[in-house]
Every structure is written in C-alpha cells, then in structure tokens.
Amino acid sequence: MTNRSHYYLQINDLAHARGTDSSLSYSGAGPNDLAAALQEALRSPLLFQRWRVMQPDPDSVDERLGITDQLATVTAKVADLHTEVSVISDLPMSILRQRLNWLIGASWQLHDVRPA
C-alpha cells in the first residue's frame, strides 16, 4: 500500500516564478506549462540528474534524492489573481519541495496535504 498524498499549493505570481538557476528553472508561460514541467520533474529523473552534475562532487550526492513517482499527477489553474496547483504523489514533501524550488524558487505556498 502506498502513501499517496494530495498536496494543495498556491503561486501568487506565476509570471515571475522562476528558480535561482536558469538551467533548472521553469520557463513556461502559464499554469498548464507549469503543471507539465512539475509532473515531468516528479516522474522522471532528468531534472535531478541535471542538478546532480552541477554539484561539486556529483558522485557523493545521495541517490535517494532522485526518487521519482511514475504515477504523479499535477494540475494547475488560475483562480482569482493566483495559480492553484494540485499534486497527487507518493513522494515525500521534501522531494516535492526540492523539485518546486529548482523550478520556481520560493514562489509557492503549501496550503494543505491530505491522503489521496
């Protein structure tokens, strides 16, 4: 049995939400682009691998930081003046936080987590 969680996030200014390193950062134009980028970052090891090779000693990076969830789903929509993001995954919050920070920096807020 997996521990799937439903994460509810909010981004106040998606147009300016970018990670600190442009080679890892989200570069889309709207909620659907962000949802696709985050879903790919959760399902595939590619973003982690790009980050890993940028580290001073890539071989010393803990491989567990690169875990993925092939069944992760992400949706995003504009609501009022912000973007609401819904993530369903069995990845721990620490991994979701890592991928979000690479993609959009600290431009997001977690509002709720519930069992999926």
Residue pairs with C-beta under 8 A, 6 or more apart in sequence:
2 90
3 90
3 115
4 88
4 89
4 90
4 115
4 116
5 88
5 89
5 90
5 93
5 113
5 114
5 115
5 116
6 86
6 87
6 88
6 113
6 114
6 115
6 116
7 85
7 86
7 87
7 88
7 89
7 93
7 96
7 110
7 112
7 113
8 84
8 85
8 86
8 110
8 111
8 112
8 113
8 114
9 84
9 85
9 86
9 87
9 100
9 108
9 109
9 110
9 111
10 82
10 83
10 84
10 85
10 108
10 109
10 111
11 17
11 34
11 82
11 83
11 85
11 104
11 107
11 108
11 109
12 81
12 82
12 83
12 107
12 109
13 82
13 107
14 30
14 31
14 34
14 82
14 83
14 104
14 107
16 107
17 26
17 34
17 104
17 105
17 107
17 108
18 25
18 26
18 27
18 104
18 105
18 107
19 25
19 26
19 101
19 102
19 103
19 104
19 105
20 105
21 54
21 102
23 50
23 54
24 47
24 50
24 51
24 102
24 103
25 102
25 103
25 104
25 105
26 33
26 34
26 37
26 38
26 103
26 104
28 34
28 36
28 37
30 78
31 76
31 77
31 78
31 83
31 85
32 76
34 76
34 83
34 85
34 103
34 104
35 74
35 75
35 76
35 85
36 74
37 103
38 74
38 76
38 85
38 87
38 99
38 100
38 103
39 72
39 73
39 74
40 46
40 47
41 47
41 99
41 102
41 103
42 68
42 69
42 72
42 74
42 87
42 89
42 91
42 95
42 96
42 99
43 68
43 69
43 70
43 71
43 72
44 68
45 66
45 68
47 99
47 102
47 103
48 65
48 66
48 68
48 99
49 66
51 102
52 58
52 61
52 66
55 61
65 95
65 98
67 91
67 95
68 91
69 89
69 90
69 91
71 89
71 90
72 87
72 88
72 89
72 90
72 91
73 87
73 88
73 89
74 85
74 86
74 87
74 88
75 85
75 86
76 83
76 84
76 85
76 86
77 83
77 84
78 84
85 108
87 96
88 116
89 96
93 110
93 113
100 108
